[in-house]
Amino acid sequence: MTSSLPDRPLSPCRQICRIEPTQSLCEGCGRRLDEIACWGQMTEADKAPVWQRIEAEGYVVSGGNSARGG
């Protein structure tokens, strides 16, 4: 049985941590503060919609590289 999960890094963090204050959104990785705080405890199923959103918004492109941020 093969996994259907996309090949992604452990975290979308790019070490460009700048929080946009009106949305509490990191300009480097596109995650909200609550997502950043909970990331280590989240299951892959919990992370999946976050990955989908930040990929759709252009924060992460194939190969784990970011198209946005710093």
C-alpha positions in Angstrom: 0.0 0.0 0.0 1.4 3.4 -1.0 0.7 6.7 0.8 -1.4 9.3 -1.1 0.1 12.1 0.9 2.1 14.7 -1.1 5.8 14.9 -0.5 6.1 17.9 1.8 8.7 19.1 4.4 8.0 18.6 8.1 7.0 22.3 8.3 6.3 25.1 5.9 8.4 27.4 8.1 11.0 29.3 6.0 12.6 31.1 8.9 11.2 34.4 7.6 9.0 35.1 10.6 7.1 38.3 10.2 3.6 38.5 11.5 1.1 40.6 9.6 -0.8 42.2 12.6 -4.3 42.6 11.1 -4.6 39.0 10.1 -2.1 37.4 12.5 -0.6 35.8 9.4 3.1 34.9 9.0 4.4 36.6 5.8 7.1 33.9 5.4 5.0 30.7 5.5 1.4 31.9 5.4 0.3 30.2 8.6 -1.8 31.9 11.2 -0.4 32.2 14.7 -2.6 29.5 16.1 -1.5 27.1 13.3 2.2 27.9 14.1 1.7 27.4 17.8 -0.1 24.0 17.4 1.9 22.7 14.4 4.0 20.2 16.4 1.0 18.6 18.0 -1.2 18.5 14.8 -1.8 15.3 13.0 -1.2 15.0 9.3 -4.9 15.1 8.8 -5.0 18.4 10.8 -2.1 19.8 8.7 -3.6 18.9 5.3 -6.0 21.8 5.0 -3.4 24.2 6.2 -0.9 22.9 3.5 -3.7 23.1 0.9 -4.5 26.7 1.8 -0.9 28.0 1.9 -0.1 26.2 -1.4 -3.2 27.7 -3.0 -2.2 31.1 -1.8 1.3 30.7 -3.3 3.4 30.4 -0.1 4.7 27.0 -1.1 5.3 25.6 -4.5 6.5 22.2 -5.6 9.7 21.0 -4.0 8.9 22.9 -0.8 10.1 26.2 -2.1 8.2 29.3 -1.5 6.9 31.6 -4.2 6.1 34.3 -1.6 7.7 35.8 1.4 11.1 37.4 2.0 
